[in-house]
C-alpha cells in the first residue's frame, strides 16, 4: 500500500488511514464476489408441456456436442438425468493468460464445471429422448409414456 504521509509529509497520515481502510474494504468485496460467482448456477429451464413431455433447456455457450455427456441412471427406484461437460483441462499457458485478466464486475461461470443432476418422473418415456444443441442452448425433450398422457373425458 502507498504511504502518502511518507511521500507528502506528516499532514497526510489521516488520508493514509482512510485510503488504506477503503482499499481493504474493496479487496474484501472482491473476494466476496469471487466466492459468490463460484456458486452461480448455469442458467436452466425445466418445464412440462401440455402433452406431459418434459423439456430441459441449459445454457451451453461455447460447448460442442462432443463436450457434453448425458447419462440416465436409476438410483433407489428413481431415475436421474446427469449432464456433465467434458471439456479438456486448460493448458498452463491458458491458465496463466486467464490469471492475468482483470474482471471489473464478474466472470462468467466456467462451463467446464457443468454438472447437473435432474430427477425424472416415472411418467416419462426414457427410451425416446430428443437432444439438440443449437446456438449455445442444449435442449432435451423427454416425451410422456402413452399411459401417462392426459385423457379427456366427456360427461354423459
Sine and cosine of phi, psi and omega as CSV:
sin_phi,cos_phi,sin_psi,cos_psi,sin_omega,cos_omega
0.00,0.00,0.51,-0.86,-0.02,-1.00
-0.98,0.19,0.71,-0.70,0.06,-1.00
-0.97,-0.23,0.99,-0.11,-0.06,-1.00
-0.93,0.36,-0.51,0.86,-0.02,-1.00
-0.93,0.38,-0.48,0.88,0.08,-1.00
-0.95,0.30,-0.61,0.79,-0.03,-1.00
-0.97,0.25,-0.67,0.74,-0.18,-0.98
-0.92,-0.40,-0.04,1.00,0.02,-1.00
0.93,-0.37,0.16,-0.99,-0.10,-1.00
-0.91,0.42,-0.36,0.93,-0.04,-1.00
-0.92,0.38,-0.13,0.99,-0.07,-1.00
-0.97,-0.26,0.21,0.98,-0.03,-1.00
-0.90,0.43,-0.62,0.78,0.04,-1.00
-0.92,0.40,-0.62,0.79,0.05,-1.00
-0.89,0.46,-0.68,0.74,0.05,-1.00
-0.83,0.57,-0.75,0.66,-0.05,-1.00
-0.88,0.47,-0.73,0.69,0.00,-1.00
-0.91,0.42,-0.70,0.71,-0.02,-1.00
-0.89,0.46,-0.71,0.70,0.00,-1.00
-0.89,0.45,-0.61,0.79,0.04,-1.00
-0.89,0.45,-0.70,0.71,0.03,-1.00
-0.90,0.44,-0.68,0.73,-0.01,-1.00
-0.89,0.45,-0.67,0.74,0.04,-1.00
-0.89,0.45,-0.66,0.76,0.03,-1.00
-0.89,0.46,-0.72,0.69,0.00,-1.00
-0.90,0.44,-0.62,0.78,0.06,-1.00
-0.88,0.48,-0.66,0.76,0.03,-1.00
-0.90,0.43,-0.65,0.76,0.03,-1.00
-0.89,0.46,-0.68,0.73,0.01,-1.00
-0.87,0.50,-0.67,0.74,0.02,-1.00
-0.91,0.40,-0.63,0.78,0.03,-1.00
-0.90,0.43,-0.68,0.74,0.03,-1.00
-0.89,0.45,-0.68,0.73,0.03,-1.00
-0.86,0.51,-0.69,0.73,0.01,-1.00
-0.91,0.42,-0.64,0.77,0.01,-1.00
-0.91,0.41,-0.64,0.77,-0.01,-1.00
-0.89,0.46,-0.61,0.80,0.01,-1.00
-0.87,0.50,-0.46,0.89,-0.06,-1.00
-1.00,-0.10,0.01,1.00,-0.01,-1.00
-0.93,0.38,0.72,-0.69,0.02,-1.00
-1.00,0.05,0.43,-0.90,0.09,-1.00
-0.94,0.35,0.70,-0.71,0.03,-1.00
-0.85,0.52,0.75,-0.66,-0.07,-1.00
-0.50,-0.87,0.63,-0.77,0.13,-0.99
-0.87,-0.49,0.68,-0.73,0.13,-0.99
-0.75,-0.66,0.85,-0.53,0.01,-1.00
-0.58,-0.82,0.32,-0.95,-0.03,-1.00
-0.94,-0.35,0.77,-0.64,0.05,-1.00
-0.99,0.14,0.23,-0.97,-0.01,-1.00
-0.86,0.51,-0.54,0.84,-0.01,-1.00
-0.98,0.20,0.03,1.00,0.04,-1.00
1.00,-0.07,-0.14,0.99,0.02,-1.00
-0.95,0.31,0.44,-0.90,0.02,-1.00
-0.92,-0.40,0.69,-0.73,-0.02,-1.00
-0.87,-0.49,0.72,-0.69,0.04,-1.00
-0.85,-0.52,0.83,-0.56,0.03,-1.00
-0.86,-0.51,0.78,-0.63,-0.03,-1.00
-0.74,-0.67,0.72,-0.70,0.08,-1.00
-0.92,0.39,0.85,-0.52,-0.01,-1.00
-0.72,-0.69,0.71,0.71,-0.05,-1.00
-0.88,0.48,0.76,-0.65,0.04,-1.00
1.00,0.06,-0.12,0.99,0.02,-1.00
-1.00,-0.07,0.53,-0.85,0.08,-1.00
-0.97,-0.23,0.26,-0.97,-0.01,-1.00
-0.81,0.59,-0.66,0.75,-0.04,-1.00
-0.96,0.28,-0.16,0.99,0.04,-1.00
-1.00,0.09,-0.18,0.98,-0.13,-0.99
-0.91,-0.42,0.78,-0.63,0.03,-1.00
-0.92,-0.38,0.82,-0.57,0.00,-1.00
-0.89,-0.45,0.80,-0.60,-0.05,-1.00
-0.71,-0.71,0.58,-0.81,0.14,-0.99
-0.92,-0.40,0.79,-0.61,0.01,-1.00
-0.79,-0.61,0.53,-0.85,0.08,-1.00
-0.97,-0.25,0.79,-0.61,0.01,-1.00
-0.71,-0.70,0.85,-0.53,0.04,-1.00
0.79,0.61,0.64,0.76,0.03,-1.00
0.99,0.13,-0.03,1.00,0.03,-1.00
-0.94,-0.34,0.51,-0.86,0.07,-1.00
-0.98,-0.22,0.63,-0.77,0.01,-1.00
-0.75,-0.66,0.61,-0.79,0.09,-1.00
-0.98,-0.18,0.82,-0.57,0.03,-1.00
-0.94,-0.34,0.77,-0.64,0.03,-1.00
-0.82,-0.58,0.85,-0.52,-0.07,-1.00
-0.66,-0.75,0.67,-0.74,0.09,-1.00
-1.00,0.06,0.56,-0.83,-0.01,-1.00
-0.83,-0.55,0.76,0.65,0.00,-1.00
-0.96,0.30,0.72,-0.69,-0.01,-1.00
-0.87,0.49,0.48,-0.88,0.03,-1.00
-0.85,0.53,0.62,-0.79,0.03,-1.00
-0.94,0.34,0.53,-0.85,0.07,-1.00
-0.96,0.29,0.28,-0.96,0.03,-1.00
-0.86,0.50,-0.58,0.82,0.01,-1.00
-0.91,0.41,-0.68,0.73,0.03,-1.00
-0.91,0.41,-0.66,0.75,0.03,-1.00
-0.89,0.46,-0.69,0.72,0.00,-1.00
-0.89,0.45,-0.66,0.75,0.02,-1.00
-0.90,0.44,-0.63,0.78,0.00,-1.00
-0.93,0.36,-0.59,0.81,0.02,-1.00
-0.90,0.43,-0.48,0.88,-0.02,-1.00
-0.98,0.21,-0.34,0.94,-0.01,-1.00
-0.93,0.37,0.54,-0.84,0.06,-1.00
-0.90,-0.43,0.87,-0.49,0.01,-1.00
-0.99,-0.11,0.91,-0.41,-0.10,-1.00
-0.94,0.33,-0.59,0.81,-0.04,-1.00
-0.87,-0.50,-0.84,0.54,0.00,-1.00
-0.36,-0.93,0.29,-0.96,0.01,-1.00
-0.92,-0.39,0.71,-0.70,0.02,-1.00
-0.93,0.37,0.66,-0.75,-0.01,-1.00
-0.83,0.55,0.66,-0.75,0.00,-1.00
-0.94,0.33,0.87,-0.49,-0.04,-1.00
-0.95,0.31,-0.18,0.98,0.10,-1.00
-0.91,0.41,-0.28,0.96,0.01,-1.00
-1.00,-0.01,0.11,0.99,-0.03,-1.00
-0.86,0.50,0.90,-0.44,-0.02,-1.00
-0.46,-0.89,0.98,-0.18,-0.13,-0.99
-0.84,-0.54,0.64,-0.77,0.10,-1.00
-0.81,-0.59,0.82,-0.57,-0.06,-1.00
-0.79,-0.61,0.79,-0.61,0.06,-1.00
-0.95,0.32,0.67,-0.74,0.01,-1.00
-0.90,-0.44,0.82,-0.58,0.03,-1.00
-0.90,0.43,0.44,-0.90,-0.01,-1.00
-0.93,0.37,-0.19,0.98,-0.02,-1.00
-0.99,0.16,-0.03,1.00,-0.05,-1.00
-0.99,-0.12,0.55,-0.84,0.02,-1.00
-1.00,0.01,0.99,-0.13,-0.11,-0.99
-0.97,0.23,-0.10,0.99,-0.01,-1.00
-1.00,-0.02,-0.18,0.98,-0.06,-1.00
-0.83,-0.56,0.70,0.71,-0.02,-1.00
-0.98,0.20,0.70,-0.71,0.08,-1.00
-0.96,-0.27,0.69,-0.73,-0.01,-1.00
-0.76,-0.65,0.61,-0.79,0.09,-1.00
-0.48,-0.88,0.45,-0.89,0.07,-1.00
-0.74,-0.67,0.96,-0.29,-0.02,-1.00
-0.71,-0.70,0.76,-0.65,0.06,-1.00
0.78,0.63,0.63,0.77,0.06,-1.00
0.98,0.18,0.18,0.98,0.02,-1.00
-0.89,-0.46,0.90,-0.43,0.08,-1.00
-1.00,0.07,0.85,-0.52,-0.01,-1.00
-0.87,-0.49,0.81,-0.59,0.03,-1.00
-0.85,-0.53,0.85,-0.52,0.00,-1.00
-0.90,-0.45,0.84,-0.54,-0.02,-1.00
-0.90,-0.43,0.92,-0.39,-0.03,-1.00
-0.94,0.33,0.37,-0.93,0.08,-1.00
-0.98,0.20,0.50,-0.87,0.10,-0.99
-0.91,0.41,0.47,-0.88,-0.02,-1.00
-0.80,0.60,-0.72,0.69,-0.05,-1.00
-0.94,0.34,-0.26,0.97,-0.03,-1.00
-1.00,-0.07,-0.14,0.99,-0.01,-1.00
-0.95,0.30,0.55,-0.84,-0.05,-1.00
-0.89,0.46,0.59,-0.81,0.05,-1.00
-0.89,-0.45,0.80,-0.59,0.00,-1.00
-1.00,0.00,0.79,-0.61,-0.01,-1.00
-0.93,-0.36,0.60,-0.80,0.06,-1.00
-0.98,-0.22,0.43,-0.90,0.01,-1.00
-1.00,-0.02,0.77,-0.64,0.02,-1.00
-0.98,0.19,0.00,0.00,0.00,0.00
